[in-house]
Amino acid sequence: FFFSGKSRLSLTLEISEQQLGKSPVEVEWSLDDGGNWSPVTTRIARNGEQSFSWFFPQGVEDEILVRASVKDLAGLVGFDTLILRNEGGTVVSSLDAPAAESSETVESESVAKGETPDATPAADESQPEEASVEPEEPEEPEVVIELPPALEFVSPETECLLAGVEIEVAWKVREEPAAEALDPKAETMLEFYSPAEDTWVAVGDALVEEGVIMWTAPEMTLADCRLRLVVGAPANPDEGTEAGSLSFESPLFGIDASAPIATCKELPQLAGGHFSFEVQLTDEGCADPVSVQAFLRAEGEEFWNNVPPSRVSTESSEGVFTVKLDLQENAEKKFDLYLAATDSLGNVAAAPGVGSESIGMFQLDNSAPLVAIGDPAADWVAGLPATLQIQIDPSDCEGPLVLEGRAPQENKEWTELATVDDLAFAEDGVHFNVPRGWSELEVRVSARDAMGNVGHGILSPRRLKSAVRLDTMARGGVFQAFDKQEISWTLQEAALEAPENLLMKLEYRVGDSGAWEFLREEAATAAQASFEWVLPDASDDDFALRVSLYRGGDLIGEDISGNFRIEGFAKTEDGVLKESLIVMDSAVEKEKAWRDRYQELSLSGTPVEAGAQEELAGLAQAAISDYDKAVSLDSKNSEATLRLSMLLNDVDPEANSDKILSLLEKTLAEDPANMSAQMNLGAVLIQRNELDRAQGVLEKALAQEDTGQARFNLALTFLFKGDAGAARLEFERALAKGGGVPEGLAWFYIAWAHVEEGNIDTARDLYTRKKNVIPEEFQSIIEAKLK
């Protein structure tokens, strides 16, 4: 470092290194003895001296450090540090009183230059000297570091300016590193250039630190204009620089003083009340056309009349402009048309005068076609088809004909209900579906003529009937818990005209936000139907009933009762309603009668006759019905759900699989520790091939109680999942536990597992020893696997 100056410092760097390429030299300063460094400048390093100016920070009384560092192409870093301090307004440096160079400084300089002191062995003078060959150094690629300009334009930001308005020209001074250093107190001149004058013209001045000059754009249309700021740079004898100036240019921009011109190649000679046509909008300036004003002059008249802006719209697509005029309120005459266009900056073409030429003439026809609606012959039912008779003049209408509807009491918007493209199909009426969920419907029909004029026919609001009506409990009330109530409903005859896929569903809900609970579902075949409902226990919340009519999966209509209450306090025994327990006892007796009769017929050894089979089915169904009723009276009756699941499994496990699964899940929901329910659930899941879930249920049961039956079922799960080794181990554990484990089946599956594992000899030996206990119907299976 070399130093001169007071508050404005001239710093000179001397770098002694040839292999620099385009490496940067970085200069930084620190106020906290090197704890944190702030940048001063960054520039391309070169061998020899480099000078630059820097202002000592104002208000700083303590010592500051200034550090310069550079890295050569070999990656070695050299640096030097200067100490500066303020003494009575004069900046002095550590160079004013240089200290003796220490060994540490010598060592750091050696490292910076890539030297290794005292590391080279002494040459043997007895050996002849060989001529040293300098290795050819590879040419390093040139690295160029471009620093940004010190001054940057902030505004104007737009590429197109409106002529004749005052513009704020703002800039900001970039913090170093930058290509130049500017004095904030220096004066800057704002100059303007346009190709029309081809010269720079001064238009304002300010200090650099002010950052803004107001300038009025010329009132003319210009392209490729520029602004520039010229900053004076005084001479600096210390640096050997002469007085000069620095200039900073803005991006190119345009100035627009002209409005767009509207032309129309071919204006239609006939126009309807909604008139649209294409125009060409051209603007010699830089702004884009955005809209037009329309003026009309009736044939034979002298003056132009402005079309209200609310009745004029402009759309643009890929450079093509479409103008739409709403002329429904104008008289049917011939009109001249004049358009005055506006661009995005607000340049507006002049309004037409008496002598202004139009862009074309047209004849206005804004009379709407006649459309009328006849009274419906039948009541409308929400969710069902209906037909509406329409009267139109086919000679004055073009398709399509559009039927719309709305619910006036709910202030709904018009909704399209039907469309007829060919008007000939409307002669027998327009068919549509009446919206479901509405209580009242207003309809209108729309048709257009060749000019696009729209005629409407409107039918006043009509009350809608529901496709299904709840006849009992419709208005709510108070009822006794566990009483039987006959729930009846009525279907509209119109719904039964097409009875295919009609389904009725009955549900109830507890509380306004509760889920709807299923009561009954049946095919809808009659106008009158009913269902006997045993009311549930009392609740503090209100109840509601809902009857719904579906066609396939689509809801046609529904009716919901008013809220009603169920009162009364039912007695309980161990947390279960006594009524449910009484019904369950009846079911147990009927189940016993079925089992006794089944055993009697099985022991007879003769084929069971059809009459006896019907008798068995009746006994089983009587028990099932009572169990269902007990569960419906109180879903907490876990004994009833378990017994019912076991009975259904004995009657027909495949047909009743879903219901058995649901009942076992309900049982465990109320009694999670019920081992019988857990074992049965695991067995059902194995039958349904839901093996992962079965494994989880059985492992949970084993954690509660280790039984042979649980081990046996878990072994089946592993075997069917393909894990023969784990299955064999669990079968062996099941046999060791005992307790009702089917021994013959266990040995059969163990032999099977050995075969699956490839232990054929072991399986054959085991089968030979245990053949006498393996059931005969399973022996052929294992013998086939052993072949």
LUMMAR-931116 format. One record per residue (C-alpha): x, y, z. Coordinates in pm, whole numbers, padded with zeros to 5 digits, always signed. Each point is the difference from the previous one (the first is absolute). Example, Ala and Ser with C-alpha at 12.3 -4.5 7.8 and 13.67 -1.06 7.14 Angstrom:
2
+01230-00450+00780 +00137+00344-00066 
***
This chain:
787
+00000+00000+00000 +00101+00363-00063 -00210+00278+00152 -00062+00373-00054 -00283+00246+00063 -00232+00113+00280 -00368-00097+00012 +00013-00087-00370 +00269-00264-00018 +00215-00112-00287 +00102-00363+00053 +00261-00166-00217 +00062-00376-00018 +00321-00154-00122 -00035-00364-00107 +00306-00206-00088 -00128-00306-00184 -00004-00095-00370 -00244-00294+00017 -00318+00193+00075 -00212-00052-00311 -00323+00193+00063 -00007-00060+00375 -00177+00274+00200 +00164+00202+00275 -00240+00062+00290 +00035+00298+00235 -00199+00000+00329 -00011+00203+00322 -00078-00091+00361 -00102+00209+00302 +00029-00280+00260 +00363-00111-00041 -00079-00249-00275 -00314-00155+00153 -00222+00112-00289 +00107+00125-00343 -00185+00232-00241 +00087+00028-00373 +00189+00305-00135 +00057-00106-00361 +00059-00303-00221 +00193+00028-00327 +00223-00200-00231 +00341-00062+00157 +00313+00073-00204 +00372-00012+00066 +00129+00338+00119 -00179+00299+00150 -00374+00070+00006 -00160+00312+00151 -00353+00090+00101 -00181+00258+00213 -00197-00067+00318 -00170+00225+00256 +00089-00058+00365 -00332-00083+00182 -00149+00313+00161 -00034+00012+00380 +00251-00281+00058 +00255+00091+00271 +00145-00348+00062 +00261-00182-00200 -00116-00191-00304 +00171-00274-00199 +00021-00006-00379 +00089-00335-00155 +00086-00097-00359 +00019-00364-00117 +00060-00173-00333 +00026-00366-00108 +00233-00109-00284 -00070-00275-00254 +00166-00259+00225 -00250+00077+00278 +00251+00178+00227 -00133+00308+00180 +00198+00316+00076 -00132+00280+00220 +00099+00320+00179 -00172+00202+00274 +00011+00375+00070 -00103+00175+00324 -00177+00340-00030 -00115+00238+00270 -00146+00351+00024 +00222+00252+00183 -00168+00341+00023 -00160-00031-00342 +00313-00130-00164 +00019-00366-00096 +00335-00161+00080 +00109-00356-00067 +00236-00263+00126 +00223+00086-00298 +00087+00335+00166 +00215-00191+00259 +00103-00331-00159 +00117-00270+00239 +00287-00240-00052 -00106-00293-00208 -00042-00301+00224 +00076-00358-00080 -00375-00072-00006 -00052+00256-00278 +00284-00151-00202 -00150-00343+00045 -00350+00110-00110 +00140+00176-00307 +00192-00314-00089 -00315-00205+00022 -00190+00254-00204 +00257-00028-00276 +00007-00380+00017 +00363-00021+00137 +00131-00254+00256 +00295+00154+00194 +00289-00231+00105 -00171-00296-00167 +00222-00033-00308 +00304-00229+00052 +00347+00144-00079 +00127-00078-00347 +00296-00241-00035 +00274+00219-00157 +00197-00310-00103 -00270-00092-00255 +00002+00174-00336 -00272+00257-00041 -00276-00096-00238 -00177+00261-00203 -00338+00066+00157 -00296-00016-00235 -00289+00224+00087 -00321-00206-00035 -00251+00154-00234 -00283+00139+00205 -00350-00078-00126 -00192+00298-00125 -00268+00089+00254 -00349+00083-00128 -00081+00368+00021 -00240+00084+00282 -00196+00322-00038 -00180+00151+00297 -00236+00282-00097 -00113+00224+00283 -00342+00167-00021 -00029+00376-00057 -00004+00223+00307 -00332+00163-00097 -00320-00184-00093 -00331+00139-00134 -00303-00080+00217 -00271+00177-00204 -00161+00035-00242 -00058-00376+00004 -00238-00024-00296 +00116-00035-00360 -00270+00237-00124 -00069+00352+00134 -00299+00225-00053 +00095+00317-00183 -00031+00336+00175 -00009-00127+00359 +00252+00060+00277 +00218-00306+00061 +00202-00080+00311 +00352-00101-00099 +00155-00172+00304 +00329-00177+00056 +00198-00162+00275 +00374-00020+00069 +00121-00356+00025 +00214-00092+00299 +00349-00123-00081 +00126-00213-00162 -00086+00202-00312 +00182+00107-00312 +00016+00365+00117 +00009+00197+00326 -00238+00299+00011 +00003+00304+00226 -00355+00041+00142 +00047+00382-00014 +00094-00005-00367 -00237+00164-00247 -00173-00215-00260 -00164+00112-00324 -00305-00181-00148 +00003-00017-00380 -00260-00131-00248 +00058-00158-00339 -00242-00087-00282 +00074-00117-00355 -00209+00291-00130 +00258+00257+00127 +00298-00239+00005 +00165+00199+00279 +00013+00007+00378 -00198+00288+00158 +00040+00107+00364 -00337-00010+00180 +00088+00031+00371 +00268-00017+00270 +00039-00101+00364 +00256-00131+00247 +00082-00370-00014 -00131-00050+00354 -00344+00151-00084 -00085-00298-00220 -00288+00154-00198 -00074+00255-00276 -00347+00084-00136 -00020+00015-00380 -00288+00060-00243 -00011-00238-00297 -00023+00171-00344 -00344+00023-00157 +00079-00217-00298 +00015-00368-00089 +00359-00126+00016 +00174-00337+00009 +00339-00118+00128 +00044+00289+00244 +00255+00006+00282 +00088+00198+00311 +00344+00032+00148 +00155+00147+00312 +00335+00175-00041 +00205+00036+00322 +00305+00226+00014 +00327-00152+00127 +00260+00263+00123 +00371-00038-00058 +00202-00187+00266 +00372+00085-00005 +00074-00266+00261 -00135-00267-00230 +00121+00165-00314 -00353+00030-00144 -00136+00297-00198 -00343+00158+00022 -00268-00182-00198 -00351-00142+00021 -00182-00332+00039 -00326-00078-00181 -00270-00257+00079 -00272-00082-00254 -00355-00125+00055 -00160-00286-00196 -00176+00088-00328 -00359+00123+00020 -00266+00156-00219 -00226+00304+00031 -00359-00021-00125 -00205+00308-00091 -00234-00165-00253 -00330-00183+00038 -00076-00325-00185 -00185+00009-00332 -00301-00231-00050 -00086-00148-00340 -00243-00270-00109 +00049-00196-00321 -00362-00122-00022 -00279+00121+00226 -00313-00223-00010 -00292+00172-00173 -00256-00150+00242 +00039+00015+00378 -00199-00137+00291 -00046+00139+00348 +00330-00162+00098 +00232+00108-00282 +00358-00128-00022 +00264+00048-00269 +00378-00007-00047 +00212+00315-00034 +00366+00083-00051 +00159+00231+00261 +00341+00141-00091 +00218+00233+00209 +00321+00158-00125 +00110+00051+00359 +00133-00253+00250 -00326-00049+00198 -00249-00277-00077 -00363+00067-00104 -00244-00106+00271 -00353+00123-00073 -00226+00206-00223 -00278+00254+00034 -00292-00043-00241 -00202+00278-00165 -00319-00043-00210 -00165+00235-00247 -00344-00093-00130 -00056+00027-00373 -00103+00355-00093 +00130+00151+00324 +00300+00234+00033 +00140-00062+00348 +00163-00303+00160 -00131-00156+00324 +00229-00175+00247 -00085-00363+00090 +00023-00027+00383 +00325-00172+00109 -00201-00264+00194 -00142-00119-00335 +00339-00024-00177 +00261-00272+00059 +00325-00091-00172 +00171-00340-00004 +00342-00081-00142 +00138-00336-00114 +00331-00040-00182 -00008+00358-00126 -00362-00013-00124 -00243+00236+00175 -00373-00076+00027 -00238+00284+00088 -00339-00085+00153 -00284+00254+00010 -00323-00033+00198 -00257+00175-00222 -00319-00156+00138 -00137+00341+00105 +00073+00175-00331 -00265+00058-00266 +00010-00223-00309 +00170+00231-00252 +00302+00022-00221 +00306+00129+00186 +00348+00127-00080 +00264-00130+00243 +00311+00184+00124 +00256-00142+00243 +00246+00200+00213 +00272-00223+00146 +00196+00031+00326 +00344-00143+00078 +00144-00132+00327 +00151+00341+00090 -00329+00184-00041 +00051+00159-00342 -00354+00036-00140 -00096+00069-00360 -00213+00307-00055 -00379-00028-00004 -00156+00028-00346 -00108+00334-00141 -00271+00082-00251 +00231-00076-00289 +00162-00314+00142 -00022-00310-00215 -00150-00319+00143 +00166-00340-00019 -00323-00144-00145 -00381-00004+00000 -00241-00269+00125 -00373-00066+00034 -00109-00074+00359 -00252-00279+00068 -00037-00047+00376 -00351-00152+00016 +00003-00321+00205 -00181-00313-00129 -00329-00105+00160 +00029-00275+00264 -00292-00118+00219 -00047-00282+00256 -00319-00201+00049 -00133-00102+00344 +00127-00345+00111 -00256-00278-00024 +00117-00169+00322 +00162+00091+00328 +00378+00013+00006 +00175-00245+00234 +00349+00088+00124 +00261-00238-00141 -00225-00145-00273 -00041+00071-00375 -00249+00259-00125 -00111+00146-00335 -00062+00363-00093 -00195+00116-00309 +00175+00283-00189 -00142+00235-00265 +00246+00162-00244 +00005+00134-00357 +00234-00240-00186 +00046+00252-00282 +00144+00257+00241 +00202-00230+00227 +00324-00190-00022 +00126-00269+00236 +00081-00065+00268 -00302+00037+00223 +00107+00022+00365 -00215-00085+00303 +00117+00141+00336 -00134-00012+00353 +00054+00156+00341 -00136-00016+00354 -00135+00356+00047 -00046-00021+00378 +00374-00079+00038 +00115+00270-00247 +00181-00263-00205 +00154+00081-00339 -00150-00143-00317 +00116-00360-00059 -00015-00171-00340 -00246-00292+00009 -00018-00101-00368 +00124+00101-00347 -00164-00080-00336 +00229+00062-00299 -00256-00089-00268 -00322+00197+00057 -00203-00270-00177 +00051-00221+00307 -00171+00260+00219 -00339-00036-00170 -00108-00278+00239 +00137+00179+00304 +00336+00045+00172 +00090-00279+00242 +00207+00076+00309 +00072-00128+00350 -00150+00201+00283 +00281+00093+00244 -00011-00195+00324 +00018+00175+00335 -00202+00301-00120 -00347+00081+00127 -00086+00253-00273 +00110+00039-00364 -00016+00290-00244 +00094-00072-00364 +00083+00202-00308 +00063-00098-00362 +00240+00192-00227 +00030-00004-00380 +00204+00211-00244 -00064+00134-00347 +00253+00026-00283 +00124+00336+00136 +00066-00145+00345 -00296+00175+00164 -00123-00206+00296 -00368-00052+00079 -00117-00131+00339 -00310-00178+00119 -00044-00019+00380 -00227-00223+00210 -00076+00131+00347 +00124-00200+00303 -00178-00329+00071 +00001-00214+00315 +00179-00333-00035 -00113-00327+00149 +00242-00236+00172 +00055-00341-00162 -00046-00162+00343 -00197+00121+00302 +00033-00110+00363 -00351-00052+00137 +00070-00079+00368 +00208+00199+00249 +00022+00268-00268 -00059+00283+00250 +00203-00142+00286 -00142-00065+00345 +00092-00192+00316 +00013-00382+00009 +00073-00271+00256 +00329-00189-00009 -00022-00356-00142 -00353+00053-00127 -00087-00136-00344 -00082+00264-00260 -00144-00065-00344 +00200+00222-00242 -00187+00054-00329 +00080+00195-00315 -00152+00079-00338 +00160+00006-00346 -00124+00227-00278 -00169-00187-00283 +00240+00171-00242 +00291-00176+00169 -00162-00341-00057 -00053+00060-00374 +00358-00127-00043 +00053-00232+00302 +00328-00149-00123 +00286+00024+00252 -00211+00197+00250 +00124-00043+00357 -00145+00136+00324 +00219+00059+00305 -00116+00083+00355 +00242+00152+00256 -00002+00185+00329 +00234+00249+00166 +00074+00098+00360 +00087+00369+00032 +00019+00258-00279 +00362-00087-00086 -00014-00377+00053 +00048-00257-00275 -00305-00160-00160 -00050-00355+00131 -00140-00268-00230 -00346-00142+00074 -00130-00163-00318 +00063-00026-00373 -00234-00153-00258 -00104+00019-00363 -00262+00270-00059 -00291-00173-00174 -00316+00142+00164 -00136+00345+00061 -00059-00080+00369 +00248-00184+00226 +00083-00026+00371 +00248-00139+00252 -00037-00090+00370 +00274+00170+00200 +00084-00086+00363 +00107+00339+00135 +00344+00023+00163 +00071+00110+00355 -00061+00357+00110 +00253+00271-00077 +00050+00364+00093 +00035+00078-00372 -00284+00027-00250 -00064-00274-00256 -00091+00029-00368 -00114-00247-00268 +00094+00010-00369 -00155-00192-00288 +00193+00013-00329 -00076-00118-00354 +00284-00105-00230 +00020-00111-00360 +00317-00206-00018 +00255+00211+00186 -00172+00337-00069 -00216+00166+00264 -00342+00097-00141 -00163+00146+00308 -00021-00015+00377 -00218+00112+00286 +00124+00072+00353 -00228+00004+00302 -00015+00273+00253 +00209-00053+00314 -00155-00231+00260 +00101-00118+00345 +00014-00345+00160 -00059-00007+00375 +00007-00263+00273 +00263-00168+00213 +00065-00364-00077 +00136-00230+00273 +00341-00151-00053 +00180-00310+00130 +00382+00015-00006 -00027+00297-00234 -00231-00177-00251 -00367+00087-00048 -00223-00255+00171 -00226-00017-00306 +00298-00106-00211 +00094-00273+00249 -00357-00134+00005 -00009-00025-00379 +00345-00166+00003 -00124-00267+00243 -00278-00077-00245 +00256-00027-00279 +00214-00241+00206 -00299-00231+00051 -00083+00005-00371 +00364-00066-00089 +00001-00303+00234 -00313-00133-00170 +00173+00031-00338 +00316-00175+00119 -00196-00284+00166 -00202-00056-00316 +00315+00018-00215 +00175-00260+00215 -00306-00224-00006 -00013+00006-00379 +00376-00054-00029 -00006-00309+00225 -00285-00160-00192 +00238-00099-00279 -00271+00053-00266 -00017+00278-00263 -00170+00313+00131 -00330+00059-00175 -00103+00336-00143 -00258+00055+00270 +00258-00060+00273 +00242+00238-00171 -00267+00271-00007 -00067-00069+00370 +00371+00043+00081 +00019+00321-00203 -00304+00137+00183 +00144-00081+00344 +00332+00162-00091 -00168+00311-00142 -00215+00042+00313 +00314+00001+00217 +00182+00236-00238 -00294+00245+00002 -00007+00014+00381 +00377+00049+00018 -00028+00284-00257 -00273+00161+00208 +00205-00029+00319 +00295+00170-00171 -00225+00272-00146 -00143+00070+00347 +00348+00046+00144 +00319-00018-00207 +00194-00036+00328 -00136-00354+00039 +00331-00164-00098 -00122-00348+00101 -00284+00025-00253 +00236+00112-00279 +00243-00286+00077 -00275-00266+00019 -00156+00127-00324 +00338-00013-00180 +00054-00361+00113 -00351-00104-00106 +00041+00159-00345 +00336-00174-00038 -00165-00338+00073 -00294+00066-00235 +00189+00129-00307 +00349+00148+00054 +00058+00104-00362 -00331+00177-00056 +00018+00174+00339 +00373+00084-00006 -00041+00380-00006 -00259+00007+00275 +00203-00242+00218 +00305+00225-00036 -00203+00310+00094 -00154-00169+00305 +00339-00118+00130 +00142+00350-00042 -00297+00142+00196 +00055-00259+00273 +00366+00096+00040 -00087+00370-00010 -00212-00050+00314 +00211-00280+00157 +00361+00021-00129 +00121-00281+00232 -00251-00258-00128 +00229-00292-00098 -00276-00192-00182 -00076+00302-00218 +00369+00050-00073 +00048-00367-00095 -00310-00002-00219 +00099+00328-00167 +00344-00143-00081 -00162-00312-00151 -00244+00206-00211 +00282+00220-00130 +00196-00312-00099 -00307-00126-00189 -00023+00340-00176 +00375-00017-00082 +00063+00322+00195 +00316-00158+00139 +00191+00308+00121 -00299+00118+00200 -00060-00355+00131 +00362-00018+00119 -00039+00327+00191 -00322-00114+00170 +00146-00338+00102 +00328+00143+00128 -00202+00242+00214 -00201-00295+00136 +00320-00191+00081 +00133+00302+00186 -00312-00015+00214 -00005-00382+00049 +00228-00263-00156 -00234-00280-00114 +00045-00294-00233 -00294+00107-00217 +00151+00351-00052 +00336-00160-00089 -00172-00235-00247 -00182+00284-00181 +00315+00216-00006 +00188-00296-00154 -00265-00020-00276 +00052+00370-00068 +00376-00046-00045 -00049-00311-00216 -00243+00175-00237 +00234+00302-00018 +00278-00234-00122 +00213-00001+00317 +00017-00379+00049 +00273+00013+00265 -00189+00239+00227 -00322-00199-00056 +00164-00334+00099 +00141+00157+00317 -00344+00135+00102 -00173-00337-00070 +00253-00173+00227 -00062+00261+00272 -00378-00049-00041 +00037-00377+00054 +00212+00064+00307 -00266+00235+00142 -00291-00236-00073 -00343+00118+00103 -00225-00111-00285 +00262+00019-00275 -00094-00241-00288 +00303-00233+00029 -00046-00176-00334 -00029+00328-00194 +00302+00142+00183 +00219-00298-00105 -00136+00023-00353 +00102+00369-00026 +00340-00068+00160 +00071-00267-00266 -00125+00245-00265 +00235+00269+00136 +00297-00239-00025 -00088-00064-00365 -00022+00374-00068 +00343+00044+00160 +00145-00277-00222 +00044-00250+00287 -00165-00287-00190 +00167-00282+00199 -00095+00163+00331 -00357+00048-00122 -00022-00365-00117 +00133-00130+00332 -00241+00223+00197 -00297-00109-00213 +00087-00367+00052 +00006+00046+00377 -00316+00217+00025 -00213-00145-00278 -00234-00166+00246 -00104+00339+00153 -00020+00203-00325 -00361+00006-00134 -00053-00224-00303 -00121+00284-00223 +00336+00175+00052 +00223-00305-00047 -00032-00002-00380 +00103+00367-00009 +00327-00058+00183 +00068-00325-00190 -00030+00192-00329 +00255+00254+00125 +00243-00278+00103 +00010-00163-00349 
***
